[in-house]
Amino acid sequence: MTPELAADVLEALLLLHEELSADPEAPWYVGTPDQTQVLHDELWLLAGANPEIKSSALVELWYSGGHSKLLPVKCIGELVSSRHQLVASAV
């Protein structure tokens, strides 16, 4: 991984943390070290598969992926976050 890609992953992590911290549909996210590590790992995997991606696009890709070890799901398996549903339906 290049230093530029590492910087984009870090910036994406900060953007995602900021969004999730302010999202009223994400009361499950409190920014604990464990949650931060999960987001970091997931962003690294996405960035590794898309090495030319920039931070804001990486955040969108995380949302459009529709899955995360952090995401709560309803009994029917749908994501709770309307942001995930909105991005997934636009794809």
VMD Tcl script that builds the backbone (N, CA, C; Angstrom):
set m [mol new atoms 273]
animate dup $m
set s [atomselect $m all]
$s set {name element resname resid chain x y z} {
  {N N MET 1 A 0.834 -1.175 0.000}
  {CA C MET 1 A 0.000 0.000 0.000}
  {C C MET 1 A 0.886 1.249 0.000}
  {N N THR 2 A 0.440 2.229 -0.719}
  {CA C THR 2 A 1.198 3.473 -0.813}
  {C C THR 2 A 0.854 4.400 0.355}
  {N N PRO 3 A 1.724 5.351 0.644}
  {CA C PRO 3 A 1.406 6.341 1.692}
  {C C PRO 3 A 0.145 7.141 1.366}
  {N N GLU 4 A -0.079 7.382 0.077}
  {CA C GLU 4 A -1.273 8.125 -0.333}
  {C C GLU 4 A -2.541 7.328 -0.016}
  {N N LEU 5 A -2.501 6.021 -0.286}
  {CA C LEU 5 A -3.647 5.174 0.002}
  {C C LEU 5 A -3.882 5.094 1.515}
  {N N ALA 6 A -2.806 4.984 2.272}
  {CA C ALA 6 A -2.931 4.958 3.734}
  {C C ALA 6 A -3.557 6.259 4.244}
  {N N ALA 7 A -3.172 7.380 3.653}
  {CA C ALA 7 A -3.750 8.674 4.049}
  {C C ALA 7 A -5.231 8.735 3.690}
  {N N ASP 8 A -5.605 8.182 2.535}
  {CA C ASP 8 A -7.013 8.169 2.132}
  {C C ASP 8 A -7.842 7.282 3.054}
  {N N VAL 9 A -7.279 6.161 3.481}
  {CA C VAL 9 A -7.989 5.274 4.408}
  {C C VAL 9 A -8.189 5.982 5.749}
  {N N LEU 10 A -7.156 6.655 6.235}
  {CA C LEU 10 A -7.271 7.376 7.497}
  {C C LEU 10 A -8.297 8.495 7.392}
  {N N GLU 11 A -8.272 9.236 6.295}
  {CA C GLU 11 A -9.244 10.307 6.101}
  {C C GLU 11 A -10.662 9.743 6.002}
  {N N ALA 12 A -10.821 8.625 5.310}
  {CA C ALA 12 A -12.130 7.984 5.206}
  {C C ALA 12 A -12.611 7.530 6.579}
  {N N LEU 13 A -11.703 7.009 7.390}
  {CA C LEU 13 A -12.054 6.592 8.741}
  {C C LEU 13 A -12.552 7.775 9.563}
  {N N LEU 14 A -11.874 8.904 9.446}
  {CA C LEU 14 A -12.299 10.106 10.168}
  {C C LEU 14 A -13.646 10.611 9.668}
  {N N LEU 15 A -13.850 10.602 8.350}
  {CA C LEU 15 A -15.132 11.020 7.778}
  {C C LEU 15 A -16.263 10.109 8.239}
  {N N LEU 16 A -16.010 8.812 8.199}
  {CA C LEU 16 A -17.033 7.849 8.595}
  {C C LEU 16 A -17.347 7.975 10.082}
  {N N HIS 17 A -16.315 8.145 10.886}
  {CA C HIS 17 A -16.519 8.341 12.329}
  {C C HIS 17 A -17.379 9.574 12.585}
  {N N GLU 18 A -17.084 10.652 11.877}
  {CA C GLU 18 A -17.854 11.888 12.041}
  {C C GLU 18 A -19.318 11.686 11.633}
  {N N GLU 19 A -19.535 11.024 10.496}
  {CA C GLU 19 A -20.902 10.778 10.027}
  {C C GLU 19 A -21.674 9.874 10.981}
  {N N LEU 20 A -21.064 8.782 11.384}
  {CA C LEU 20 A -21.759 7.839 12.264}
  {C C LEU 20 A -22.019 8.445 13.641}
  {N N SER 21 A -21.114 9.275 14.120}
  {CA C SER 21 A -21.289 9.914 15.425}
  {C C SER 21 A -22.469 10.874 15.423}
  {N N ALA 22 A -22.764 11.480 14.271}
  {CA C ALA 22 A -23.845 12.464 14.163}
  {C C ALA 22 A -25.144 11.873 13.646}
  {N N ASP 23 A -25.123 10.616 13.218}
  {CA C ASP 23 A -26.302 9.997 12.610}
  {C C ASP 23 A -27.270 9.510 13.693}
  {N N PRO 24 A -28.496 10.080 13.743}
  {CA C PRO 24 A -29.445 9.627 14.765}
  {C C PRO 24 A -29.878 8.178 14.577}
  {N N GLU 25 A -29.655 7.615 13.392}
  {CA C GLU 25 A -29.974 6.202 13.155}
  {C C GLU 25 A -28.823 5.276 13.548}
  {N N ALA 26 A -27.748 5.852 14.046}
  {CA C ALA 26 A -26.586 5.044 14.414}
  {C C ALA 26 A -26.263 5.165 15.903}
  {N N PRO 27 A -27.260 4.977 16.771}
  {CA C PRO 27 A -26.958 5.074 18.206}
  {C C PRO 27 A -26.047 3.944 18.683}
  {N N TRP 28 A -25.911 2.906 17.866}
  {CA C TRP 28 A -25.044 1.779 18.181}
  {C C TRP 28 A -23.565 2.143 18.033}
  {N N TYR 29 A -23.286 3.245 17.345}
  {CA C TYR 29 A -21.884 3.624 17.134}
  {C C TYR 29 A -21.468 4.654 18.167}
  {N N VAL 30 A -20.495 4.292 18.987}
  {CA C VAL 30 A -19.999 5.226 19.999}
  {C C VAL 30 A -18.507 5.508 19.847}
  {N N GLY 31 A -17.886 4.936 18.838}
  {CA C GLY 31 A -16.481 5.224 18.562}
  {C C GLY 31 A -15.499 4.581 19.518}
  {N N THR 32 A -15.851 3.416 20.030}
  {CA C THR 32 A -14.925 2.712 20.912}
  {C C THR 32 A -13.713 2.234 20.109}
  {N N PRO 33 A -12.614 1.938 20.782}
  {CA C PRO 33 A -11.447 1.426 20.041}
  {C C PRO 33 A -11.757 0.189 19.204}
  {N N ASP 34 A -12.594 -0.710 19.718}
  {CA C ASP 34 A -12.948 -1.904 18.948}
  {C C ASP 34 A -13.717 -1.537 17.684}
  {N N GLN 35 A -14.673 -0.610 17.798}
  {CA C GLN 35 A -15.432 -0.185 16.629}
  {C C GLN 35 A -14.531 0.516 15.623}
  {N N THR 36 A -13.638 1.352 16.119}
  {CA C THR 36 A -12.710 2.057 15.234}
  {C C THR 36 A -11.830 1.070 14.486}
  {N N GLN 37 A -11.373 0.031 15.174}
  {CA C GLN 37 A -10.527 -0.971 14.523}
  {C C GLN 37 A -11.288 -1.724 13.450}
  {N N VAL 38 A -12.554 -2.061 13.712}
  {CA C VAL 38 A -13.371 -2.763 12.713}
  {C C VAL 38 A -13.541 -1.888 11.475}
  {N N LEU 39 A -13.888 -0.610 11.681}
  {CA C LEU 39 A -14.037 0.290 10.530}
  {C C LEU 39 A -12.734 0.415 9.762}
  {N N HIS 40 A -11.637 0.566 10.477}
  {CA C HIS 40 A -10.319 0.690 9.837}
  {C C HIS 40 A -10.020 -0.544 8.984}
  {N N ASP 41 A -10.242 -1.717 9.559}
  {CA C ASP 41 A -9.972 -2.961 8.824}
  {C C ASP 41 A -10.854 -3.076 7.583}
  {N N GLU 42 A -12.134 -2.737 7.723}
  {CA C GLU 42 A -13.045 -2.827 6.578}
  {C C GLU 42 A -12.665 -1.824 5.485}
  {N N LEU 43 A -12.269 -0.625 5.888}
  {CA C LEU 43 A -11.844 0.376 4.904}
  {C C LEU 43 A -10.562 -0.058 4.203}
  {N N TRP 44 A -9.639 -0.665 4.928}
  {CA C TRP 44 A -8.405 -1.163 4.318}
  {C C TRP 44 A -8.707 -2.225 3.267}
  {N N LEU 45 A -9.622 -3.128 3.591}
  {CA C LEU 45 A -9.979 -4.172 2.620}
  {C C LEU 45 A -10.579 -3.560 1.358}
  {N N LEU 46 A -11.473 -2.593 1.541}
  {CA C LEU 46 A -12.076 -1.923 0.378}
  {C C LEU 46 A -11.025 -1.170 -0.428}
  {N N ALA 47 A -10.131 -0.484 0.263}
  {CA C ALA 47 A -9.088 0.284 -0.421}
  {C C ALA 47 A -8.117 -0.637 -1.155}
  {N N GLY 48 A -7.823 -1.779 -0.555}
  {CA C GLY 48 A -6.930 -2.734 -1.205}
  {C C GLY 48 A -7.500 -3.262 -2.511}
  {N N ALA 49 A -8.824 -3.408 -2.543}
  {CA C ALA 49 A -9.489 -3.884 -3.758}
  {C C ALA 49 A -9.717 -2.759 -4.767}
  {N N ASN 50 A -9.584 -1.511 -4.313}
  {CA C ASN 50 A -9.811 -0.328 -5.162}
  {C C ASN 50 A -8.707 0.690 -4.901}
  {N N PRO 51 A -7.470 0.390 -5.299}
  {CA C PRO 51 A -6.323 1.208 -4.900}
  {C C PRO 51 A -6.329 2.657 -5.394}
  {N N GLU 52 A -7.124 2.985 -6.363}
  {CA C GLU 52 A -7.158 4.362 -6.878}
  {C C GLU 52 A -8.240 5.204 -6.207}
  {N N ILE 53 A -8.935 4.640 -5.253}
  {CA C ILE 53 A -10.085 5.304 -4.643}
  {C C ILE 53 A -9.643 6.392 -3.665}
  {N N LYS 54 A -10.424 7.440 -3.580}
  {CA C LYS 54 A -10.173 8.542 -2.654}
  {C C LYS 54 A -11.077 8.395 -1.438}
  {N N SER 55 A -10.793 9.149 -0.398}
  {CA C SER 55 A -11.453 8.961 0.889}
  {C C SER 55 A -12.973 9.082 0.845}
  {N N SER 56 A -13.512 10.115 0.212}
  {CA C SER 56 A -14.968 10.269 0.188}
  {C C SER 56 A -15.626 9.132 -0.600}
  {N N ALA 57 A -14.994 8.704 -1.668}
  {CA C ALA 57 A -15.515 7.576 -2.445}
  {C C ALA 57 A -15.407 6.275 -1.653}
  {N N LEU 58 A -14.395 6.185 -0.821}
  {CA C LEU 58 A -14.224 5.007 0.024}
  {C C LEU 58 A -15.354 4.909 1.051}
  {N N VAL 59 A -15.753 6.049 1.605}
  {CA C VAL 59 A -16.887 6.072 2.534}
  {C C VAL 59 A -18.157 5.631 1.819}
  {N N GLU 60 A -18.380 6.148 0.605}
  {CA C GLU 60 A -19.563 5.751 -0.175}
  {C C GLU 60 A -19.532 4.254 -0.487}
  {N N LEU 61 A -18.354 3.741 -0.788}
  {CA C LEU 61 A -18.215 2.315 -1.077}
  {C C LEU 61 A -18.522 1.482 0.159}
  {N N TRP 62 A -18.107 1.957 1.329}
  {CA C TRP 62 A -18.420 1.256 2.577}
  {C C TRP 62 A -19.931 1.197 2.771}
  {N N TYR 63 A -20.603 2.328 2.556}
  {CA C TYR 63 A -22.062 2.350 2.674}
  {C C TYR 63 A -22.718 1.452 1.623}
  {N N SER 64 A -22.265 1.534 0.382}
  {CA C SER 64 A -22.910 0.759 -0.684}
  {C C SER 64 A -22.667 -0.732 -0.539}
  {N N GLY 65 A -21.599 -1.097 0.160}
  {CA C GLY 65 A -21.338 -2.514 0.397}
  {C C GLY 65 A -22.454 -3.161 1.199}
  {N N GLY 66 A -23.095 -2.351 2.053}
  {CA C GLY 66 A -24.254 -2.835 2.785}
  {C C GLY 66 A -23.977 -3.827 3.886}
  {N N HIS 67 A -22.721 -4.011 4.224}
  {CA C HIS 67 A -22.420 -4.934 5.308}
  {C C HIS 67 A -21.231 -4.435 6.105}
  {N N SER 68 A -21.276 -4.730 7.369}
  {CA C SER 68 A -20.190 -4.385 8.271}
  {C C SER 68 A -20.385 -5.226 9.515}
  {N N LYS 69 A -19.308 -5.544 10.171}
  {CA C LYS 69 A -19.423 -6.274 11.432}
  {C C LYS 69 A -20.084 -5.408 12.496}
  {N N LEU 70 A -20.171 -4.106 12.247}
  {CA C LEU 70 A -20.754 -3.187 13.222}
  {C C LEU 70 A -22.243 -2.966 13.042}
  {N N LEU 71 A -22.775 -3.253 11.862}
  {CA C LEU 71 A -24.144 -2.853 11.553}
  {C C LEU 71 A -25.196 -3.743 12.202}
  {N N PRO 72 A -26.127 -3.107 12.893}
  {CA C PRO 72 A -27.258 -3.890 13.382}
  {C C PRO 72 A -28.214 -4.162 12.221}
  {N N VAL 73 A -28.880 -5.276 12.258}
  {CA C VAL 73 A -29.853 -5.583 11.203}
  {C C VAL 73 A -31.193 -5.907 11.842}
  {N N LYS 74 A -32.253 -5.643 11.107}
  {CA C LYS 74 A -33.590 -6.007 11.564}
  {C C LYS 74 A -33.759 -7.510 11.426}
  {N N CYS 75 A -34.809 -8.025 11.986}
  {CA C CYS 75 A -35.043 -9.465 11.926}
  {C C CYS 75 A -35.141 -9.984 10.496}
  {N N ILE 76 A -35.600 -9.125 9.575}
  {CA C ILE 76 A -35.738 -9.548 8.189}
  {C C ILE 76 A -34.423 -9.419 7.416}
  {N N GLY 77 A -33.364 -8.980 8.098}
  {CA C GLY 77 A -32.059 -8.900 7.476}
  {C C GLY 77 A -31.760 -7.587 6.784}
  {N N GLU 78 A -32.677 -6.622 6.856}
  {CA C GLU 78 A -32.436 -5.334 6.220}
  {C C GLU 78 A -31.579 -4.460 7.122}
  {N N LEU 79 A -30.789 -3.625 6.507}
  {CA C LEU 79 A -29.969 -2.712 7.284}
  {C C LEU 79 A -30.844 -1.658 7.942}
  {N N VAL 80 A -30.456 -1.250 9.129}
  {CA C VAL 80 A -31.215 -0.261 9.872}
  {C C VAL 80 A -31.000 1.136 9.297}
  {N N SER 81 A -29.821 1.423 8.839}
  {CA C SER 81 A -29.478 2.768 8.383}
  {C C SER 81 A -30.103 3.101 7.030}
  {N N SER 82 A -30.852 4.186 6.971}
  {CA C SER 82 A -31.430 4.604 5.698}
  {C C SER 82 A -30.348 5.066 4.734}
  {N N ARG 83 A -29.207 5.522 5.249}
  {CA C ARG 83 A -28.092 5.921 4.376}
  {C C ARG 83 A -27.603 4.708 3.591}
  {N N HIS 84 A -27.491 3.566 4.250}
  {CA C HIS 84 A -27.087 2.350 3.542}
  {C C HIS 84 A -28.133 1.959 2.507}
  {N N GLN 85 A -29.390 2.051 2.885}
  {CA C GLN 85 A -30.465 1.697 1.963}
  {C C GLN 85 A -30.494 2.647 0.766}
  {N N LEU 86 A -30.279 3.937 1.010}
  {CA C LEU 86 A -30.279 4.931 -0.056}
  {C C LEU 86 A -29.141 4.682 -1.038}
  {N N VAL 87 A -27.948 4.456 -0.530}
  {CA C VAL 87 A -26.788 4.221 -1.397}
  {C C VAL 87 A -26.949 2.905 -2.146}
  {N N ALA 88 A -27.427 1.881 -1.466}
  {CA C ALA 88 A -27.599 0.576 -2.110}
  {C C ALA 88 A -28.643 0.629 -3.215}
  {N N SER 89 A -29.710 1.415 -3.022}
  {CA C SER 89 A -30.739 1.484 -4.039}
  {C C SER 89 A -30.307 2.327 -5.234}
  {N N ALA 90 A -29.322 3.208 -5.050}
  {CA C ALA 90 A -28.830 4.049 -6.139}
  {C C ALA 90 A -27.879 3.284 -7.052}
  {N N VAL 91 A -27.345 2.199 -6.567}
  {CA C VAL 91 A -26.368 1.415 -7.334}
  {C C VAL 91 A -27.034 0.536 -8.340}
}
mol reanalyze $m
mol bondsrecalc $m
mol representation Tube
mol addrep $m
